[in-house]
Amino acid sequence: MDRSVFSDQVDATFAGFDTAANLDNVTAGNQFTVTWLVKNSGRSAWDGRFQFSHTLAPHSETDAFPRLPLPDKDAILFSERDLEAQPGETAALTLQFTAPDVAGTYATNWQLHTPAGEPFGPICWLRVVVTPKPISAATRAISYDPDGWRDTIFKITSVFESGVP
């Protein structure tokens, strides 16, 4: 099908977003799943040749943050997920993400693409606040040694006061 003809027949509208994760508090390195619901508002069916791809296209909700793909790949073919949507139907676009290892606020933008690679429909975005991994009790026990700290502080202080290590 010709690109211009195809472009005139495809369209999408945002229909919802779902996740069980608290996106304001995701521990570094943890995985979480999100689903965007997108309605086929065009005149052409979406088949296995369509894809949902990471995009650097701007969105006001994500412009201020580093934008990353976050999953292990930056495009999902509909055929990989057995997705299709006739005009008027809604497709559930579910992705599993892994939070970066460094704490901070991150964003990711995704968009539908035709088989010819043309983007269409809304930019599906998410913003996630990544928190540091908690320190384990074993690590805390090893590193927390007030008596050892006190002894070291006294040794350092004596060097400054007496000039003798």
BAKOLPA-562775 format. One record per atom (N, C-alpha, C): residue number from 1; atom name; z, x, y. Coordinates in steps of 0.2 Angstrom, whole numbers. Example, Ala and Ser with C-alpha at 12.3 -4.5 7.8 and 13.67 -1.06 7.14 Angstrom:
PT    n  atom      w      u      v
PT    1     N     39     66    -28
PT    1    CA     39     62    -22
PT    1     C     39     66    -16
PT    2     N     35     64    -11
PT    2    CA     36     68     -5
PT    2     C     39     64      0
This chain:
PT    n  atom      w      u      v
PT    1     N      0      4     -6
PT    1    CA      0      0      0
PT    1     C      0      4      6
PT    2     N     -4      3     11
PT    2    CA     -4      7     17
PT    2     C      2      7     21
PT    3     N      4     13     24
PT    3    CA     11     13     27
PT    3     C     12      8     33
PT    4     N      7      7     37
PT    4    CA      8      2     42
PT    4     C      9     -5     40
PT    5     N      5     -7     34
PT    5    CA      6    -14     31
PT    5     C     13    -14     28
PT    6     N     15     -9     25
PT    6    CA     21     -9     21
PT    6     C     27    -10     27
PT    7     N     26     -6     32
PT    7    CA     31     -6     37
PT    7     C     32    -13     40
PT    8     N     27    -17     41
PT    8    CA     27    -23     44
PT    8     C     30    -28     39
PT    9     N     31    -26     32
PT    9    CA     34    -31     28
PT    9     C     41    -30     25
PT   10     N     44    -24     27
PT   10    CA     51    -22     25
PT   10     C     55    -23     31
PT   11     N     61    -25     30
PT   11    CA     67    -26     35
PT   11     C     73    -27     31
PT   12     N     78    -25     34
PT   12    CA     85    -26     31
PT   12     C     90    -28     37
PT   13     N     95    -31     35
PT   13    CA    101    -33     39
PT   13     C    107    -31     36
PT   14     N    112    -29     40
PT   14    CA    119    -27     37
PT   14     C    122    -33     35
PT   15     N    125    -34     29
PT   15    CA    128    -40     26
PT   15     C    136    -38     24
PT   16     N    138    -32     24
PT   16    CA    145    -31     23
PT   16     C    147    -24     21
PT   17     N    153    -22     20
PT   17    CA    155    -16     18
PT   17     C    162    -17     14
PT   18     N    162    -13      9
PT   18    CA    168    -14      5
PT   18     C    171     -7      2
PT   19     N    177     -6      2
PT   19    CA    180      0     -1
PT   19     C    187     -1     -3
PT   20     N    190      2     -8
PT   20    CA    197      1    -10
PT   20     C    201      7     -6
PT   21     N    197     12     -4
PT   21    CA    201     18     -1
PT   21     C    203     16      6
PT   22     N    208     19      9
PT   22    CA    210     19     15
PT   22     C    207     25     19
PT   23     N    201     23     22
PT   23    CA    197     29     25
PT   23     C    201     32     31
PT   24     N    207     30     33
PT   24    CA    210     33     38
PT   24     C    215     38     35
PT   25     N    215     39     29
PT   25    CA    220     44     25
PT   25     C    217     45     18
PT   26     N    212     50     18
PT   26    CA    209     52     12
PT   26     C    211     59     11
PT   27     N    215     61      5
PT   27    CA    217     68      4
PT   27     C    211     72      2
PT   28     N    211     78      5
PT   28    CA    206     83      5
PT   28     C    204     84     -3
PT   29     N    197     84     -4
PT   29    CA    195     85    -11
PT   29     C    195     78    -15
PT   30     N    198     73    -13
PT   30    CA    198     67    -17
PT   30     C    192     63    -17
PT   31     N    190     59    -22
PT   31    CA    184     55    -22
PT   31     C    186     48    -20
PT   32     N    181     45    -17
PT   32    CA    182     38    -15
PT   32     C    175     34    -16
PT   33     N    175     28    -17
PT   33    CA    169     24    -17
PT   33     C    168     19    -12
PT   34     N    162     18     -9
PT   34    CA    161     13     -4
PT   34     C    155      9     -6
PT   35     N    154      3     -4
PT   35    CA    148     -1     -5
PT   35     C    146     -4      2
PT   36     N    140     -3      3
PT   36    CA    137     -7      9
PT   36     C    133    -12      6
PT   37     N    133    -18      9
PT   37    CA    129    -24      7
PT   37     C    124    -25     12
PT   38     N    117    -24     10
PT   38    CA    112    -25     14
PT   38     C    107    -30     12
PT   39     N    105    -35     16
PT   39    CA    101    -40     14
PT   39     C     94    -39     16
PT   40     N     89    -40     11
PT   40    CA     82    -39     12
PT   40     C     80    -45     16
PT   41     N     79    -43     23
PT   41    CA     76    -48     27
PT   41     C     69    -48     29
PT   42     N     66    -44     25
PT   42    CA     58    -43     26
PT   42     C     54    -48     21
PT   43     N     48    -46     21
PT   43    CA     43    -51     16
PT   43     C     41    -47     10
PT   44     N     44    -41      9
PT   44    CA     42    -37      3
PT   44     C     48    -36     -1
PT   45     N     47    -36     -8
PT   45    CA     53    -35    -13
PT   45     C     54    -27    -12
PT   46     N     61    -25    -13
PT   46    CA     63    -19    -14
PT   46     C     63    -17    -21
PT   47     N     59    -12    -24
PT   47    CA     59    -10    -31
PT   47     C     62     -3    -32
PT   48     N     61     -1    -38
PT   48    CA     64      6    -39
PT   48     C     62     12    -35
PT   49     N     56     11    -32
PT   49    CA     53     16    -28
PT   49     C     57     17    -21
PT   50     N     61     12    -19
PT   50    CA     64     12    -13
PT   50     C     70     17    -13
PT   51     N     73     20     -8
PT   51    CA     79     24     -8
PT   51     C     84     23     -3
PT   52     N     90     25     -4
PT   52    CA     95     25      1
PT   52     C     97     32      2
PT   53     N     96     34      8
PT   53    CA     96     42     10
PT   53     C    101     43     15
PT   54     N    104     49     15
PT   54    CA    108     52     20
PT   54     C    103     53     26
PT   55     N    105     51     32
PT   55    CA    101     53     38
PT   55     C    105     56     44
PT   56     N    102     60     48
PT   56    CA    105     62     54
PT   56     C    104     58     60
PT   57     N    101     52     59
PT   57    CA     99     48     64
PT   57     C    106     46     68
PT   58     N    106     46     74
PT   58    CA    112     45     78
PT   58     C    115     37     77
PT   59     N    121     37     77
PT   59    CA    125     30     77
PT   59     C    131     31     82
PT   60     N    132     27     86
PT   60    CA    138     27     91
PT   60     C    144     28     88
PT   61     N    145     26     82
PT   61    CA    152     26     78
PT   61     C    153     33     75
PT   62     N    148     37     74
PT   62    CA    148     43     71
PT   62     C    146     49     75
PT   63     N    144     48     81
PT   63    CA    141     54     85
PT   63     C    146     59     86
PT   64     N    152     58     87
PT   64    CA    157     63     89
PT   64     C    160     67     83
PT   65     N    158     66     77
PT   65    CA    161     69     71
PT   65     C    156     73     67
PT   66     N    158     78     64
PT   66    CA    153     81     59
PT   66     C    150     76     54
PT   67     N    144     76     53
PT   67    CA    141     71     49
PT   67     C    138     75     42
PT   68     N    141     73     37
PT   68    CA    139     76     30
PT   68     C    137     71     25
PT   69     N    133     73     20
PT   69    CA    131     68     15
PT   69     C    137     66     11
PT   70     N    142     70     10
PT   70    CA    148     69      6
PT   70     C    147     68     -2
PT   71     N    142     65     -4
PT   71    CA    141     65    -12
PT   71     C    137     71    -14
PT   72     N    136     72    -20
PT   72    CA    133     78    -22
PT   72     C    125     78    -21
PT   73     N    122     72    -19
PT   73    CA    115     72    -17
PT   73     C    114     68    -11
PT   74     N    109     69     -8
PT   74    CA    108     65     -1
PT   74     C    103     60     -1
PT   75     N    101     58     -7
PT   75    CA     97     52     -8
PT   75     C     98     49    -15
PT   76     N     98     42    -15
PT   76    CA     98     38    -21
PT   76     C     92     34    -22
PT   77     N     88     35    -27
PT   77    CA     82     31    -28
PT   77     C     85     24    -31
PT   78     N     82     18    -29
PT   78    CA     84     12    -32
PT   78     C     83     12    -40
PT   79     N     78     16    -42
PT   79    CA     77     16    -50
PT   79     C     83     19    -53
PT   80     N     87     24    -50
PT   80    CA     93     27    -53
PT   80     C     98     22    -54
PT   81     N     98     17    -50
PT   81    CA    104     12    -50
PT   81     C    102      5    -53
PT   82     N     96      4    -55
PT   82    CA     93     -2    -57
PT   82     C     93     -7    -51
PT   83     N     92     -5    -45
PT   83    CA     93     -9    -40
PT   83     C     86    -12    -38
PT   84     N     86    -19    -36
PT   84    CA     80    -22    -33
PT   84     C     83    -28    -29
PT   85     N     79    -30    -24
PT   85    CA     80    -35    -20
PT   85     C     74    -39    -18
PT   86     N     74    -45    -19
PT   86    CA     68    -49    -17
PT   86     C     70    -51    -10
PT   87     N     65    -54     -6
PT   87    CA     67    -56      1
PT   87     C     72    -61      1
PT   88     N     77    -61      5
PT   88    CA     83    -65      5
PT   88     C     89    -63      1
PT   89     N     88    -58     -4
PT   89    CA     93    -56     -8
PT   89     C     97    -50     -5
PT   90     N    103    -49     -7
PT   90    CA    107    -44     -5
PT   90     C    108    -38    -10
PT   91     N    107    -32     -8
PT   91    CA    108    -27    -13
PT   91     C    115    -23    -11
PT   92     N    119    -22    -16
PT   92    CA    125    -18    -16
PT   92     C    123    -11    -17
PT   93     N    124     -7    -11
PT   93    CA    123      0    -11
PT   93     C    129      4    -12
PT   94     N    131      6    -18
PT   94    CA    137      9    -19
PT   94     C    137     17    -20
PT   95     N    141     21    -17
PT   95    CA    141     28    -17
PT   95     C    148     30    -18
PT   96     N    148     36    -22
PT   96    CA    155     39    -23
PT   96     C    155     45    -19
PT   97     N    160     46    -15
PT   97    CA    160     52    -10
PT   97     C    166     57    -12
PT   98     N    166     63    -10
PT   98    CA    171     67    -11
PT   98     C    173     70     -4
PT   99     N    179     69     -2
PT   99    CA    182     71      4
PT   99     C    181     79      5
PT  100     N    179     82     10
PT  100    CA    179     89     11
PT  100     C    186     92     10
PT  101     N    186     98      9
PT  101    CA    192    102      7
PT  101     C    196    103     13
PT  102     N    193    103     19
PT  102    CA    197    105     25
PT  102     C    199     98     29
PT  103     N    205     97     31
PT  103    CA    207     91     35
PT  103     C    203     90     41
PT  104     N    202     84     43
PT  104    CA    198     83     49
PT  104     C    195     76     49
PT  105     N    191     74     54
PT  105    CA    188     67     54
PT  105     C    180     69     53
PT  106     N    177     66     48
PT  106    CA    170     67     46
PT  106     C    167     60     46
PT  107     N    160     60     46
PT  107    CA    156     54     46
PT  107     C    150     55     42
PT  108     N    147     50     39
PT  108    CA    141     50     36
PT  108     C    137     44     38
PT  109     N    130     45     38
PT  109    CA    126     40     40
PT  109     C    120     39     34
PT  110     N    119     33     32
PT  110    CA    114     32     27
PT  110     C    109     27     29
PT  111     N    103     27     27
PT  111    CA     98     22     29
PT  111     C     93     21     23
PT  112     N     90     15     22
PT  112    CA     85     13     18
PT  112     C     79     16     19
PT  113     N     75     18     14
PT  113    CA     68     21     15
PT  113     C     63     18     11
PT  114     N     57     17     13
PT  114    CA     52     14      9
PT  114     C     49     19      4
PT  115     N     45     18     -1
PT  115    CA     42     23     -5
PT  115     C     38     28     -1
PT  116     N     36     26      5
PT  116    CA     32     31      9
PT  116     C     37     36     13
PT  117     N     43     34     12
PT  117    CA     48     39     16
PT  117     C     50     36     23
PT  118     N     48     30     25
PT  118    CA     49     28     31
PT  118     C     56     24     32
PT  119     N     60     26     36
PT  119    CA     67     23     37
PT  119     C     66     16     40
PT  120     N     70     11     37
PT  120    CA     70      5     40
PT  120     C     77      2     39
PT  121     N     79     -4     43
PT  121    CA     85     -7     43
PT  121     C     90     -3     46
PT  122     N     97     -6     46
PT  122    CA    102     -3     49
PT  122     C    104      4     47
PT  123     N    107      8     51
PT  123    CA    111     14     49
PT  123     C    117     12     46
PT  124     N    119     13     40
PT  124    CA    125     12     36
PT  124     C    129     18     37
PT  125     N    135     17     40
PT  125    CA    139     23     42
PT  125     C    146     22     39
PT  126     N    150     28     39
PT  126    CA    157     27     38
PT  126     C    160     33     41
PT  127     N    166     33     43
PT  127    CA    170     38     46
PT  127     C    176     39     41
PT  128     N    178     45     40
PT  128    CA    184     46     35
PT  128     C    189     51     39
PT  129     N    195     50     38
PT  129    CA    200     55     41
PT  129     C    203     58     35
PT  130     N    201     65     34
PT  130    CA    204     69     28
PT  130     C    210     72     30
PT  131     N    215     71     26
PT  131    CA    222     74     27
PT  131     C    222     80     22
PT  132     N    227     85     23
PT  132    CA    227     91     19
PT  132     C    230     88     12
PT  133     N    229     92      7
PT  133    CA    232     91      0
PT  133     C    239     93      1
PT  134     N    244     88     -2
PT  134    CA    251     90     -2
PT  134     C    253     96     -5
PT  135     N    258     99     -3
PT  135    CA    260    105     -6
PT  135     C    264    103    -12
PT  136     N    263    106    -18
PT  136    CA    267    104    -24
PT  136     C    274    106    -24
PT  137     N    278    103    -27
PT  137    CA    285    105    -28
PT  137     C    286    112    -30
PT  138     N    282    114    -35
PT  138    CA    283    121    -37
PT  138     C    281    126    -32
PT  139     N    276    125    -28
PT  139    CA    274    129    -23
PT  139     C    279    129    -17
PT  140     N    282    124    -16
PT  140    CA    287    123    -11
PT  140     C    293    127    -13
PT  141     N    295    127    -19
PT  141    CA    301    130    -22
PT  141     C    300    138    -21
PT  142     N    294    140    -23
PT  142    CA    292    147    -22
PT  142     C    292    150    -15
PT  143     N    289    146    -11
PT  143    CA    289    149     -4
PT  143     C    295    147      0
PT  144     N    299    143     -1
PT  144    CA    305    141      3
PT  144     C    311    145      0
PT  145     N    313    150      4
PT  145    CA    318    155      2
PT  145     C    322    157      8
PT  146     N    327    152     10
PT  146    CA    330    154     17
PT  146     C    334    160     16
PT  147     N    337    162     11
PT  147    CA    341    168     10
PT  147     C    336    174     11
PT  148     N    331    174      8
PT  148    CA    326    179      8
PT  148     C    323    180     15
PT  149     N    322    174     19
PT  149    CA    320    175     26
PT  149     C    325    178     30
PT  150     N    331    175     29
PT  150    CA    337    178     33
PT  150     C    338    186     32
PT  151     N    337    188     26
PT  151    CA    338    195     25
PT  151     C    332    199     28
PT  152     N    326    196     28
PT  152    CA    320    200     31
PT  152     C    321    200     39
PT  153     N    323    194     42
PT  153    CA    325    194     49
PT  153     C    330    199     51
PT  154     N    335    199     47
PT  154    CA    340    204     49
PT  154     C    338    211     49
PT  155     N    333    213     44
PT  155    CA    330    220     43
PT  155     C    326    221     49
PT  156     N    322    216     51
PT  156    CA    317    217     57
PT  156     C    322    218     63
PT  157     N    327    214     64
PT  157    CA    331    214     70
PT  157     C    334    221     70
PT  158     N    337    224     65
PT  158    CA    340    230     65
PT  158     C    335    236     67
PT  159     N    329    235     65
PT  159    CA    324    240     67
PT  159     C    324    240     75
PT  160     N    323    235     78
PT  160    CA    323    234     85
PT  160     C    330    236     89
PT  161     N    335    235     86
PT  161    CA    342    236     89
PT  161     C    344    244     88
PT  162     N    342    246     82
PT  162    CA    345    253     80
PT  162     C    339    258     80
PT  163     N    333    256     79
PT  163    CA    327    260     78
PT  163     C    327    263     71
PT  164     N    331    261     67
PT  164    CA    331    263     60
PT  164     C    329    258     55
PT  165     N    324    259     51
PT  165    CA    322    253     46
PT  165     C    328    252     41
